[in-house]
Amino acid sequence: MPVSLKSIEEKLMVFGVGFEDEDVPEKVVELCAAHSLSEEDMVNEWMAFSTTRKLPLAVGNLNLLEHEVLNKKAARSLQSSKKDKHYGARDSNSIKELIEVETEEENLLDSYTTPAKGSQKRNLSTPENPQSKRISSINRSPHVLFSPASFSPSATPSQKYSSRGNRGEVVTSHGETQGTAWSGGGGKSVSVGLHTSPEESLTKSYKFMFQKLTDVREVVSSKIEELGYSLKNHFHIDEFTAVSFPAQETVTVLGQIGCDSNGRLNAKSAILEGDREHSAGMQVPIDLSELKEYSLFPGQVVVLEGTNSTGRKLVATKLYEGLALPFYQPTEEIEDRPQQMVLTACGPFTTSDTIAYDALKDLIDVVNRDRPDVCILLGPFLDAKHEQVENFQLTVTFEEVFKCCLKMIIEGTRSSGSHLVFVPSLRDVHHEPVYPQPPFSCYQPPKEDKQRVHFVTDPCTLSVCGVILGLTSTDLLFHMGAEEISSGSAGSPDRFSRILRHILTQRSYYPLYPPSEEINIDYESFYNYAVMNVTPDIFIVPSELRYFIKDVLGCICINPGRLTKGQVGGTYARFLIKRRAHSLEKRESPCVSAQIVRI
């Protein structure tokens, strides 16, 4: 069907683009005929190519479009059609055969060339057991049919990562680890599921960016009132007073810590925003000079005792910070279960200088070797902060790269039998950037893997054989660490322990308010899905900050670190859990031992 030049011109005028010279129409028609483009396709290709570069519609620039975009698309399309026509669907064995044929052809061509002087090329000889290097790389993990070179122009392995010398080193431990056999049962007789019921869990995408300020205010007020009610009962407080009520005697007030400006919170800028019932949401500055020790952050619900003689400043003398929820106790009697091994790692799974998933391939080797019962992988799987992603250097869509990555993990670990838990991240470039974040839905695992693959939300409360795991991929430690202020030890010896204590006693996976500029919160969903209903036995909270394993209020908190750190390898965590029979005398942590290991 002939191309309508007039139609192309009209479509271009919508964008305010016109022909720069008289030879342009002829070149446009030529490109449409050569690459089988419709009028709309031609306009879309030109606008996508020229907008970011701010190029005029001239013949020279059309030649550039053909060279950089259209010819490459035609070559990929031709290659794909040839494979479909001649080869059809291939399994791993047939792909190996094709690689062997390619290798033989390469060697045959090499025999007709003369090596350059001083060349280090190997002598032409016939080894007893010839094997292609590409075959050996495929054989390192069964079923791993994943080639980053297919979607990235620079998928060469990272030199710094491959030359690391500390792989497998244990960098920190917790519990009884001496003589521990770090191997699991391959997921046999292991139950993995959400701790909450399906009706109370976020299971699919939802509409966001439609919240009203009144709805946000309602959620914040409800948080203050609910935690305030628990504090009142626990500390036997008679009654709360309005934050702005003038009184010479000591009063007790309930509210939320805030900052009097847009800057960072400090001891001079702290304010208390009262609840609706007693204070009608009014605010009052706080004088912290009388407190011997404190640790505060914006959004923290607190109860303060002090004097407010003028009604304009509260001089605080006592602080009630928060109260952790009880641990989960099963209603039915259970017997001691055999211990299970859990492995967890957090992205990025590629180094910063390449899109090749070398670290992820090494992690799959570890899973196949140790056969953990559960493997928890937290995003980002395709990092929005990666240089090649930021510069749009990939040749396929972000979603296609992610699907290849998931296929690599699921098929590559099939022989291990491990349950796989995938937690999304706000830095996953292909996924909804909203918190709470819905589970991945763009990939359906094969039938034989459906029982062991679990897509969950961020954040998530997971139950593994009755052991409760709290999971979040959001860098909460970094966000809260930038806002927290303290004086004295504040009940915890270090900053990490203080922040973790706040998270548990505030009963929220993200208690900071207002949130960091890096995070977009839908507060209606936040109230339903990001609030803790129990204190987790184990809390996995990855961060850019240094890895650690800490016991905070009886909860084992683990920062496994990132699997890659820039151009070098990072760390992952592994731990053994064992649900013991319920004892009324003393609670024993189900986390028997834990380690953080270099990849």
LOPAGU-812538 format. One record per residue (C-alpha): residue in three letters; x, y, z. Coordinates in Angstrom, 1 decimal. Each point is the difference from the previous one (the first is absolute). Example, Ala and Ser with C-alpha at 12.3 -4.5 7.8 and 13.67 -1.06 7.14 Angstrom:
LOPAGU-812538
rest | X | Y | Z
ALA | 12.3 | -4.5 | 7.8
SER | 1.4 | 3.4 | -0.7
end
This chain:
LOPAGU-812538
rest | X | Y | Z
MET | 0.0 | 0.0 | 0.0
PRO | 1.6 | 3.4 | -1.0
VAL | 1.0 | 2.4 | 2.7
SER | -1.9 | 3.3 | 0.2
LEU | 2.5 | 2.8 | 0.3
LYS | -2.7 | 2.4 | 0.8
SER | -1.1 | -2.2 | 3.0
ILE | 3.6 | 0.0 | 1.3
GLU | 0.2 | 3.7 | -0.3
GLU | -3.2 | 0.5 | 1.9
LYS | 1.1 | -2.3 | 2.8
LEU | 3.3 | 1.8 | 0.3
MET | -1.7 | 3.4 | 0.2
VAL | -1.8 | -1.2 | 3.2
PHE | 3.5 | 0.1 | 1.6
GLY | 0.9 | 3.2 | -1.7
VAL | 2.5 | -1.7 | -2.4
GLY | 0.4 | 0.9 | -3.6
PHE | 2.3 | -1.1 | -2.9
GLU | 3.3 | 1.9 | 0.0
ASP | 0.7 | -0.3 | -3.7
GLU | -1.6 | -1.3 | -3.3
ASP | 1.9 | -3.3 | 0.1
VAL | -1.5 | -1.1 | 3.3
PRO | -3.4 | -1.3 | -1.4
GLU | 1.7 | -2.3 | -2.4
LYS | 2.3 | -1.4 | 2.7
VAL | -3.0 | -0.5 | 2.3
VAL | -1.8 | -2.1 | -2.6
GLU | 3.1 | -1.9 | -0.7
LEU | 0.4 | -1.0 | 3.6
CYS | -3.6 | -1.0 | 0.3
ALA | 0.3 | -2.3 | -3.0
ALA | 3.4 | -1.5 | 1.0
HIS | -1.1 | -0.8 | 3.6
SER | -3.7 | -0.7 | -0.5
LEU | -1.1 | 2.9 | 2.2
SER | -3.4 | 1.6 | 0.0
GLU | -0.5 | 3.8 | 0.2
GLU | -0.6 | -0.2 | 3.8
ASP | 3.0 | -2.3 | 0.6
MET | 2.3 | 2.3 | -2.0
VAL | -1.1 | 3.0 | 2.0
ASN | 0.4 | -1.9 | 3.3
GLU | 3.5 | -1.2 | -0.9
TRP | 1.1 | 3.5 | -0.9
MET | -1.5 | 1.7 | 3.1
ALA | 1.5 | -2.6 | 2.3
PHE | 3.4 | 0.4 | -1.7
SER | 0.1 | 3.8 | -0.3
THR | -1.7 | 1.3 | 3.1
THR | 2.8 | -0.6 | 2.6
ARG | 2.7 | 1.0 | -2.5
LYS | -2.0 | 3.1 | -1.3
LEU | 0.8 | -0.8 | -3.7
PRO | -1.8 | 1.7 | -2.9
LEU | -1.7 | -2.1 | -2.7
ALA | 2.8 | 0.1 | -2.6
VAL | 1.3 | -2.7 | -2.4
GLY | 3.2 | -0.4 | 2.0
ASN | -1.9 | -0.7 | 3.2
LEU | -2.3 | -2.5 | -1.8
ASN | 3.1 | -1.8 | -1.1
LEU | 1.2 | -0.1 | 3.6
LEU | -3.4 | -1.4 | 1.1
GLU | 0.2 | -2.7 | -2.6
HIS | 3.6 | -0.9 | 1.0
GLU | -0.5 | 0.0 | 3.8
VAL | -3.6 | -1.3 | 0.4
LEU | -1.7 | -1.4 | -3.1
ASN | 2.8 | -2.1 | -1.3
LYS | 0.6 | -1.6 | 3.5
LYS | -3.7 | -0.7 | 0.4
ALA | -0.1 | -1.7 | -3.5
ALA | 3.1 | -2.1 | 0.9
ARG | -1.6 | -1.2 | 3.2
SER | -3.2 | -0.7 | -1.7
LEU | 1.7 | -2.0 | -2.7
GLN | 2.1 | -2.0 | 2.5
SER | -3.1 | -0.8 | 2.1
SER | -2.0 | -1.1 | -3.1
LYS | 2.9 | -2.3 | -1.1
LYS | 0.1 | -1.7 | 3.4
ASP | -3.8 | -0.5 | 0.0
LYS | 0.1 | -1.4 | -3.5
HIS | 3.0 | -2.3 | 0.2
TYR | 0.3 | -0.9 | 3.7
GLY | -3.3 | 0.4 | 1.7
ALA | -0.1 | -0.5 | 3.8
ARG | 3.2 | -1.3 | 1.4
ASP | 0.9 | -1.6 | 3.3
SER | 3.4 | 0.3 | 1.7
ASN | 1.5 | -3.0 | -1.9
SER | -0.9 | 1.4 | -3.4
ILE | 1.4 | 3.4 | 0.9
LYS | 3.3 | -1.6 | 1.0
GLU | 0.1 | -1.8 | -3.4
LEU | -0.5 | 3.3 | -1.8
ILE | 2.8 | 1.6 | 2.0
GLU | 2.3 | -3.0 | -0.9
VAL | -0.8 | 0.6 | -3.7
GLU | 0.8 | 3.7 | 0.4
THR | 3.3 | -0.8 | 1.7
GLU | 1.0 | -2.4 | -2.8
GLU | -0.8 | 2.6 | -2.6
GLU | 2.1 | 2.6 | 1.9
ASN | 3.0 | -2.4 | 0.2
LEU | -0.4 | -0.8 | -3.8
LEU | 0.2 | 3.7 | -0.9
ASP | 3.0 | 0.4 | 2.3
SER | 2.0 | -2.6 | -1.9
TYR | -0.2 | 2.2 | -3.2
THR | 1.4 | 3.1 | 1.7
THR | 3.6 | 0.9 | 0.8
PRO | 0.5 | 1.0 | 3.7
ALA | 1.6 | 3.4 | 0.5
LYS | 3.6 | 0.2 | 1.1
GLY | 0.3 | -0.4 | 3.7
SER | -3.6 | -1.3 | 0.2
GLN | -0.8 | -2.0 | 3.1
LYS | -2.5 | -2.1 | -1.8
ARG | 0.0 | -3.7 | 0.9
ASN | 1.5 | -2.6 | -2.5
LEU | -2.4 | -1.8 | -2.3
SER | -0.2 | -3.4 | 1.6
THR | -2.7 | -2.5 | 0.7
PRO | -0.5 | -0.5 | 3.7
GLU | -1.1 | -3.4 | 1.3
ASN | -3.2 | 1.4 | 1.6
PRO | -0.9 | 3.2 | -1.8
GLN | -2.5 | 2.2 | 1.8
SER | -1.0 | 3.6 | -0.7
LYS | 0.5 | 2.6 | 2.7
ARG | -3.6 | 1.1 | -0.5
ILE | -1.2 | -3.6 | 0.7
SER | 2.0 | -0.1 | 3.3
SER | -1.5 | 3.3 | 1.1
ILE | -3.5 | -1.4 | -0.7
ASN | 0.8 | -3.2 | 1.9
ARG | 0.9 | 1.8 | 3.2
SER | -3.6 | 0.0 | 1.1
PRO | -2.7 | -2.3 | -1.5
HIS | -2.7 | 1.6 | -2.0
VAL | 1.6 | 3.4 | 0.0
LEU | -0.8 | 1.2 | -3.5
PHE | 0.5 | 3.7 | 0.4
SER | 2.3 | 2.2 | -2.2
PRO | 0.2 | 3.7 | 1.0
ALA | 1.7 | 0.6 | -3.3
SER | -3.3 | -0.5 | -1.7
PHE | -1.4 | 3.3 | 1.5
SER | 3.1 | 2.0 | 0.9
PRO | 2.7 | 1.4 | -2.4
SER | 2.6 | -0.3 | 2.9
ALA | -0.8 | -3.1 | 1.9
THR | 3.7 | -0.9 | 0.6
PRO | 0.8 | -1.5 | 3.4
SER | 1.3 | 2.4 | 2.7
GLN | 3.7 | -0.4 | 0.3
LYS | 0.1 | 1.2 | 3.7
TYR | -2.8 | -2.3 | 0.9
SER | 1.5 | -3.1 | -1.6
SER | 3.4 | 0.7 | 1.5
ARG | -1.2 | 0.2 | 3.6
GLY | 1.9 | -2.2 | 2.5
ASN | -2.3 | -0.1 | 3.0
ARG | -2.9 | -2.0 | -1.3
GLY | -1.8 | -2.2 | 2.5
GLU | 1.5 | 1.9 | 3.0
VAL | -2.3 | 0.2 | 3.1
VAL | 0.1 | 3.6 | 1.1
THR | -2.3 | -0.1 | 3.1
SER | -1.9 | -2.7 | 1.9
HIS | -2.7 | -0.4 | 2.7
GLY | -0.8 | -2.9 | 2.2
GLU | 1.6 | -3.5 | 0.0
THR | 1.8 | -0.2 | -3.3
GLN | 3.0 | -2.1 | 0.8
GLY | -0.3 | -3.4 | -1.7
THR | -3.3 | 1.0 | -1.6
ALA | -0.8 | -1.8 | -3.2
TRP | -1.3 | 2.8 | -2.3
SER | -2.3 | -2.1 | -2.2
GLY | -3.7 | -0.3 | -0.2
GLY | -2.5 | -2.7 | -1.0
GLY | -0.9 | 1.4 | -3.4
GLY | -3.4 | 1.4 | 1.0
LYS | -1.4 | -3.4 | 1.1
SER | -3.0 | 0.2 | 2.4
VAL | 0.4 | 3.8 | 0.3
SER | -3.0 | 2.2 | 0.1
VAL | 0.4 | 3.6 | -1.3
GLY | -2.8 | 2.5 | 0.0
LEU | -1.2 | 3.5 | 1.1
HIS | -0.6 | 0.4 | 3.7
THR | -3.1 | 2.0 | -0.7
SER | -3.2 | -1.3 | -1.7
PRO | -0.5 | 0.5 | -3.8
GLU | -2.7 | 2.6 | 0.8
GLU | 2.5 | 2.1 | 2.0
SER | 2.9 | -0.4 | -2.4
LEU | 0.9 | 2.1 | -3.1
THR | -0.1 | -2.6 | -2.8
LYS | -0.2 | 2.2 | -3.2
SER | 0.6 | 3.5 | -1.4
TYR | -2.1 | 2.8 | 1.1
LYS | -0.8 | 3.6 | -1.1
PHE | 2.2 | 2.6 | 1.7
MET | 0.6 | 3.8 | -0.2
PHE | -3.7 | 0.6 | 0.8
GLN | 0.3 | 0.6 | 3.7
LYS | -1.3 | 3.2 | 1.6
LEU | 1.7 | 1.9 | 2.8
THR | -2.9 | -0.7 | 2.3
ASP | 0.5 | -3.8 | -0.5
VAL | 3.7 | 0.4 | 0.8
ARG | -0.9 | 1.9 | 3.1
GLU | -2.5 | -2.6 | 1.0
VAL | 2.7 | -2.8 | -0.2
VAL | 2.6 | 2.0 | 2.0
SER | -2.6 | 0.9 | 2.7
SER | -1.1 | -3.6 | 0.3
LYS | 3.6 | -1.1 | 0.5
ILE | 0.5 | 2.5 | 2.8
GLU | -3.3 | -1.0 | 1.7
GLU | 0.5 | -3.8 | -0.2
LEU | 3.6 | 0.0 | 1.3
GLY | -0.9 | 2.6 | 2.6
TYR | -2.8 | -2.2 | 1.3
SER | 2.4 | -2.9 | 0.4
LEU | 2.6 | 2.2 | 1.8
LYS | -2.7 | 1.3 | 2.3
ASN | -1.1 | -3.5 | 1.1
HIS | 3.6 | -1.3 | 0.3
PHE | 1.4 | 2.9 | 2.1
HIS | -3.3 | 0.5 | 2.0
ILE | -0.4 | 3.6 | -1.1
ASP | -3.2 | 1.6 | 1.4
GLU | -0.7 | 2.6 | -2.7
PHE | 1.6 | 1.9 | -2.8
THR | 0.1 | 3.9 | 0.0
ALA | -0.2 | 2.2 | -3.1
VAL | 3.5 | 0.9 | -1.2
SER | -0.8 | 3.8 | 0.1
PHE | -1.7 | 0.0 | 3.4
PRO | 1.7 | 2.5 | 2.4
ALA | 0.8 | -1.8 | 3.3
GLN | 2.5 | 0.6 | 2.8
GLU | 0.0 | -3.6 | 1.2
THR | 1.3 | -3.0 | -1.9
VAL | -2.3 | -1.2 | -2.8
THR | 0.0 | -3.1 | -2.3
VAL | -0.5 | 0.6 | -3.8
LEU | -0.2 | -2.3 | -3.0
GLY | 1.2 | 0.9 | -3.5
GLN | 2.3 | -0.5 | -2.9
ILE | 3.5 | 1.5 | -0.3
GLY | 0.5 | 2.5 | -2.8
CYS | 2.3 | 2.7 | -1.3
ASP | -0.9 | 3.7 | 0.0
SER | 1.5 | 0.5 | -3.4
ASN | 0.9 | -1.8 | -3.2
GLY | 3.5 | -0.6 | 1.2
ARG | 1.5 | -2.9 | 2.0
LEU | -1.3 | -0.7 | 3.5
ASN | 2.2 | 1.2 | 2.9
ALA | -0.4 | 0.6 | 3.7
LYS | -1.1 | 3.7 | -0.6
SER | -2.5 | -0.7 | -2.8
ALA | -2.0 | -2.9 | 1.5
ILE | -3.7 | 0.5 | 0.4
LEU | -2.8 | -2.3 | 1.3
GLU | -3.2 | -0.3 | -2.1
GLY | -2.8 | -1.0 | 2.2
ASP | -2.7 | -2.6 | -0.7
ARG | -3.5 | 1.0 | -1.1
GLU | -2.0 | -1.1 | 3.1
HIS | 1.9 | 2.0 | 2.6
SER | 2.0 | 2.6 | -1.9
ALA | -2.0 | 0.5 | -3.3
GLY | 3.2 | -0.5 | -1.9
MET | 1.7 | 3.1 | 1.4
GLN | 3.8 | 0.3 | 0.2
VAL | 2.4 | 1.2 | 2.7
PRO | 3.8 | 0.4 | 0.1
ILE | 1.9 | -2.4 | 2.3
ASP | 2.9 | 0.9 | 2.4
LEU | 2.1 | -3.2 | 0.2
SER | 2.6 | 1.4 | 2.4
GLU | -1.4 | -1.7 | 3.1
LEU | 0.1 | -3.5 | -1.6
LYS | 3.1 | -1.9 | 0.9
GLU | -0.2 | -2.3 | -3.0
TYR | -2.3 | -0.2 | -3.0
SER | -0.2 | -1.2 | -3.6
LEU | -2.5 | 1.7 | -2.3
PHE | -1.0 | 0.1 | -3.7
PRO | -2.8 | 1.7 | -2.0
GLY | -3.2 | -2.1 | 0.1
GLN | 0.8 | -1.6 | 3.4
VAL | -3.1 | -0.5 | 2.2
VAL | 1.0 | 0.9 | 3.6
VAL | -1.5 | 0.8 | 3.4
LEU | 1.8 | 2.8 | 1.8
GLU | -0.2 | 1.3 | 3.6
GLY | 1.0 | 3.6 | 0.7
THR | -1.1 | 3.5 | 0.8
ASN | -1.6 | 2.5 | -2.4
SER | -0.5 | 3.2 | 2.1
THR | -0.9 | 2.3 | -3.0
GLY | -1.5 | -2.5 | -2.3
ARG | 2.7 | 0.8 | -2.6
LYS | 2.8 | -2.3 | 0.9
LEU | 0.1 | -3.4 | 1.7
VAL | 3.0 | -0.6 | 2.2
ALA | 0.3 | -3.8 | -0.1
THR | 1.1 | -1.9 | 3.0
LYS | -0.9 | -3.6 | -0.8
LEU | -0.4 | -1.9 | -3.3
TYR | -2.0 | -3.1 | -0.8
GLU | 1.2 | -1.1 | -3.5
GLY | -2.1 | -3.0 | -1.1
LEU | -1.0 | -3.6 | 0.6
ALA | 0.9 | -3.0 | -2.0
LEU | -2.7 | -2.5 | -0.9
PRO | 0.1 | -3.6 | 1.4
PHE | 1.6 | -2.8 | -2.0
TYR | -2.2 | -2.4 | -1.9
GLN | -1.0 | -3.1 | 2.0
PRO | -1.9 | -2.7 | -1.9
THR | -3.3 | -0.9 | 1.5
GLU | 0.4 | -3.7 | -0.4
GLU | 2.6 | -2.1 | 1.8
ILE | 3.0 | -0.7 | -2.3
GLU | 2.9 | -2.4 | 0.4
ASP | 3.6 | 0.9 | -0.6
ARG | 0.5 | 0.2 | -3.8
PRO | 3.3 | -0.8 | -1.7
GLN | 2.0 | 3.1 | -0.8
GLN | -0.1 | 1.7 | -3.4
MET | 2.6 | 2.1 | -1.8
VAL | -1.0 | 3.3 | -1.5
LEU | 2.2 | 2.0 | -2.4
THR | -0.7 | 3.6 | -0.8
ALA | 1.7 | 2.5 | -2.4
CYS | -0.8 | 3.5 | -1.1
GLY | 0.6 | 1.7 | -3.3
PRO | 1.5 | 1.5 | -2.0
PHE | 1.0 | -3.3 | -1.6
THR | 2.3 | 1.6 | -2.6
THR | 3.1 | 2.1 | 0.5
SER | -0.1 | 3.7 | -0.9
ASP | 2.2 | -0.4 | -3.1
THR | -1.9 | -2.7 | -1.8
ILE | -3.5 | -1.5 | -0.3
ALA | 1.4 | -3.5 | 0.1
TYR | -1.6 | -1.9 | 2.9
ASP | 3.2 | -1.6 | 1.2
ALA | -0.7 | 0.4 | 3.7
LEU | -3.5 | -1.5 | -0.5
LYS | 1.5 | -3.0 | -1.8
ASP | 2.4 | -0.6 | 2.9
LEU | -2.9 | 0.2 | 2.4
ILE | -1.9 | -2.6 | -2.0
ASP | 3.1 | -2.2 | 0.3
VAL | -0.2 | 0.5 | 3.8
VAL | -3.7 | -0.9 | 0.1
ASN | 0.6 | -3.2 | -2.0
ARG | 3.0 | -0.9 | 2.2
ASP | -1.6 | 0.6 | 3.5
ARG | -3.6 | -0.7 | -1.0
PRO | -1.7 | 2.4 | 2.5
ASP | -3.6 | -0.7 | 0.9
VAL | -0.9 | 3.6 | -0.8
CYS | 1.8 | 2.6 | -2.1
ILE | -1.2 | 3.6 | 0.4
LEU | 1.1 | 2.5 | -2.7
LEU | -0.7 | 3.7 | 0.5
GLY | 0.2 | 2.5 | -2.9
PRO | 1.1 | 1.9 | -1.9
PHE | 0.3 | -2.6 | -2.7
LEU | 0.5 | 2.6 | -2.7
ASP | 1.2 | 3.1 | 1.8
ALA | -1.3 | 3.4 | -1.0
LYS | 3.2 | 1.5 | 1.2
HIS | 2.2 | -2.1 | -2.3
GLU | 1.9 | 2.1 | -2.5
GLN | -1.1 | -2.0 | -3.0
VAL | -3.6 | 0.2 | 1.1
GLU | 0.2 | 3.7 | 0.6
ASN | 1.5 | 0.6 | -3.4
PHE | -2.4 | -2.4 | -1.8
GLN | 2.8 | -2.2 | -1.4
LEU | -2.1 | -3.2 | 0.0
THR | -1.2 | -1.3 | -3.3
VAL | -3.2 | -1.5 | 1.4
THR | -2.6 | 1.1 | 2.5
PHE | 0.6 | 0.0 | 3.7
GLU | -2.8 | -2.5 | 0.6
GLU | 1.6 | -2.5 | -2.5
VAL | 3.3 | 0.2 | 1.9
PHE | -1.8 | -0.6 | 3.3
LYS | -1.8 | -3.0 | -1.5
CYS | 3.3 | -1.5 | -1.2
CYS | 1.4 | 0.6 | 3.5
LEU | -2.9 | -1.8 | 1.7
LYS | 0.2 | -2.9 | -2.5
MET | 3.7 | -0.4 | 0.8
ILE | -0.6 | -0.1 | 3.7
ILE | -3.0 | -2.4 | 0.0
GLU | 1.3 | -2.4 | -2.6
GLY | 3.5 | 0.2 | 1.4
THR | -1.0 | -1.0 | 3.5
ARG | -2.6 | -2.7 | -1.0
SER | 2.4 | -2.8 | 0.9
SER | 0.4 | 1.4 | 3.5
GLY | -3.7 | -0.2 | 0.8
SER | 0.3 | 3.2 | 2.1
HIS | -3.0 | 2.3 | 0.5
LEU | 0.6 | 3.3 | -1.7
VAL | -1.5 | 3.3 | 1.5
PHE | 0.3 | 3.1 | -2.2
VAL | -0.4 | 3.4 | 1.7
PRO | -0.2 | 3.0 | -2.3
SER | 1.9 | 3.3 | 0.5
LEU | -0.8 | 3.6 | -0.7
ARG | 3.1 | 0.0 | -2.1
ASP | -1.3 | -2.7 | -2.4
VAL | -0.3 | 2.1 | -3.1
HIS | -2.7 | -2.1 | -1.6
HIS | -2.3 | -0.1 | 3.1
GLU | -2.5 | 2.4 | 1.6
PRO | 2.0 | 2.5 | 2.1
VAL | -2.5 | 0.3 | 2.8
TYR | 0.1 | -1.1 | 3.7
PRO | -1.4 | -2.5 | 1.0
GLN | 1.1 | -1.7 | -3.2
PRO | -2.1 | -2.7 | -1.6
PRO | 1.6 | -3.4 | -0.9
PHE | 1.5 | -0.7 | -3.4
SER | -2.7 | -1.1 | -2.4
CYS | 1.6 | 0.2 | -3.5
TYR | 1.5 | -3.5 | 0.1
GLN | -1.8 | -3.3 | 0.6
PRO | 2.3 | -2.9 | 1.0
PRO | -0.3 | -3.4 | -1.7
LYS | -2.4 | -2.5 | 1.5
GLU | 2.7 | -2.1 | 1.6
ASP | 1.3 | 3.1 | 1.9
LYS | -3.3 | 1.6 | 1.1
GLN | -0.1 | -1.6 | 3.5
ARG | 3.5 | 1.2 | 0.9
VAL | -0.1 | 3.6 | -1.5
HIS | -1.5 | 2.7 | 2.1
PHE | -0.4 | 3.6 | -1.1
VAL | -0.7 | 2.3 | 3.0
THR | -0.3 | 3.7 | 0.8
ASP | 2.4 | 2.5 | 1.4
PRO | -0.4 | 0.0 | 3.0
CYS | -1.1 | -3.5 | 0.9
THR | -0.6 | -2.2 | 3.1
LEU | 0.9 | -3.5 | -1.0
SER | -0.5 | -3.3 | 1.9
VAL | 2.5 | -2.8 | -0.5
CYS | -1.2 | -3.1 | 1.9
GLY | -1.4 | 2.3 | 2.7
VAL | 3.1 | 2.3 | 0.2
ILE | -1.0 | 3.6 | -0.7
LEU | 2.3 | 1.9 | -2.4
GLY | -0.3 | 3.7 | -0.6
LEU | 1.2 | 1.1 | -3.4
THR | 0.6 | 3.3 | -1.7
SER | 2.3 | 1.1 | -2.8
THR | -0.4 | 3.7 | 0.7
ASP | 3.2 | 1.5 | 1.5
LEU | -1.8 | 1.0 | 3.3
LEU | 3.2 | 0.1 | 2.0
PHE | 1.5 | 2.6 | -2.4
HIS | -3.1 | 2.1 | -0.1
MET | -0.5 | 0.1 | 3.8
GLY | 3.7 | 0.3 | 0.8
ALA | 0.0 | 3.3 | -1.9
GLU | -2.8 | 1.4 | 2.1
GLU | 0.5 | -1.5 | 3.5
ILE | 1.5 | 2.1 | 2.9
SER | 1.1 | -1.3 | 3.3
SER | 1.6 | 0.9 | 3.3
GLY | 1.6 | -2.6 | 2.3
SER | -0.2 | -3.7 | -0.7
ALA | -3.8 | 0.2 | -0.3
GLY | -0.4 | -3.6 | 1.1
SER | 2.1 | -1.4 | -2.9
PRO | 3.8 | -0.2 | -0.4
ASP | 0.1 | 1.0 | -3.7
ARG | -1.9 | 1.9 | -2.7
PHE | -1.2 | -3.1 | -1.9
SER | -1.4 | -1.5 | 3.2
ARG | -1.8 | 3.2 | 0.8
ILE | -1.6 | 0.2 | -3.4
LEU | -1.0 | -3.7 | 0.0
ARG | -1.5 | 0.5 | 3.4
HIS | -2.1 | 2.9 | -1.3
ILE | -1.3 | -2.1 | -2.9
LEU | -1.1 | -2.8 | 2.3
THR | -1.5 | 2.3 | 2.7
GLN | -1.8 | 2.2 | -2.5
ARG | -1.5 | -3.2 | -1.5
SER | 0.5 | 1.2 | -3.6
TYR | 2.2 | -1.1 | -2.9
TYR | 0.5 | 3.8 | -0.8
PRO | -0.7 | 2.2 | 3.1
LEU | 1.8 | 3.1 | -1.5
TYR | -2.3 | 2.9 | -0.8
PRO | 0.3 | 1.9 | -2.2
PRO | 1.7 | -2.7 | -2.0
SER | 3.3 | 0.3 | -1.9
GLU | -0.2 | 1.7 | -3.4
GLU | 1.0 | -3.3 | -1.6
ILE | -3.2 | -1.7 | 1.0
ASN | -3.6 | 0.5 | -1.1
ILE | -2.5 | -1.3 | 2.6
ASP | -3.7 | -0.7 | -0.6
TYR | -1.3 | 0.5 | 3.6
GLU | -3.3 | -1.8 | -0.4
SER | 1.9 | -3.2 | -1.1
PHE | 2.7 | 0.8 | 2.6
TYR | -2.5 | -0.1 | 2.8
ASN | -1.3 | -3.4 | -1.2
TYR | 3.3 | -1.8 | -1.1
ALA | 3.1 | 1.7 | 1.6
VAL | -0.9 | -0.3 | 3.6
MET | 1.4 | -2.8 | 2.1
ASN | -2.6 | -2.4 | 1.6
VAL | 2.7 | -1.9 | 2.1
THR | 3.7 | 0.5 | 0.8
PRO | 1.8 | -2.1 | -2.5
ASP | 2.4 | -2.7 | 1.2
ILE | 2.5 | 1.0 | -2.7
PHE | 0.0 | 3.4 | -1.7
ILE | 1.8 | 0.3 | -3.3
VAL | 0.8 | 3.6 | -0.7
PRO | 2.6 | 0.5 | -2.8
SER | 1.8 | 3.3 | -0.3
GLU | 2.9 | 1.7 | -1.7
LEU | 1.5 | 0.3 | 3.5
ARG | 2.3 | -2.6 | 1.5
TYR | -1.3 | -3.5 | 0.4
PHE | -0.9 | -1.3 | 3.5
ILE | -1.9 | -2.6 | 2.1
LYS | -1.5 | 1.5 | 3.2
ASP | -2.4 | -1.3 | 2.7
VAL | -2.4 | 2.9 | 0.7
LEU | -2.8 | -0.6 | 2.5
GLY | 0.2 | -3.7 | -0.7
CYS | -0.3 | 0.5 | -3.8
ILE | 3.0 | -1.1 | -2.1
CYS | 0.6 | 2.9 | -2.5
ILE | 2.1 | -0.7 | -3.0
ASN | 1.4 | 2.4 | -2.6
PRO | 1.5 | -2.4 | -2.6
GLY | 1.5 | 2.9 | -1.9
ARG | -0.1 | 0.2 | -3.8
LEU | 1.1 | -2.9 | -2.2
THR | 2.1 | 2.5 | -2.0
LYS | 1.6 | 3.2 | 1.2
GLY | 1.0 | 2.1 | -3.0
GLN | 2.4 | -2.0 | -2.1
VAL | 0.8 | -2.6 | 2.6
GLY | -1.8 | -2.9 | 1.7
GLY | -2.1 | 0.5 | 3.2
THR | -1.6 | -2.3 | 2.5
TYR | -3.0 | -2.2 | 0.7
ALA | -1.5 | -1.5 | 3.2
ARG | -0.9 | -3.5 | 1.0
PHE | -1.6 | -1.2 | 3.3
LEU | -1.4 | -3.1 | 1.6
ILE | -3.5 | 0.1 | 1.5
LYS | -1.8 | -2.5 | 2.3
ARG | -3.5 | 0.5 | 1.3
ARG | 0.1 | -1.4 | 3.6
ALA | -3.0 | -1.1 | 2.1
HIS | -1.7 | 2.9 | 1.8
SER | 1.4 | 0.7 | 3.5
LEU | -1.7 | 2.4 | 2.4
GLU | 3.1 | 0.4 | 2.1
LYS | 2.5 | 1.4 | -2.5
ARG | -0.1 | 0.8 | -3.7
GLU | 2.8 | -1.5 | -2.1
SER | 0.8 | 1.6 | -3.3
PRO | -0.7 | -2.3 | -2.9
CYS | 3.2 | 1.4 | -1.7
VAL | 2.5 | -2.6 | 1.0
SER | 3.0 | 1.5 | -1.9
ALA | 0.7 | 2.6 | -2.7
GLN | 2.9 | 1.1 | -2.2
ILE | 0.7 | 2.6 | -2.6
VAL | 2.2 | -1.3 | -2.8
ARG | 1.9 | 1.7 | -2.9
ILE | -1.2 | -1.2 | -3.4
end
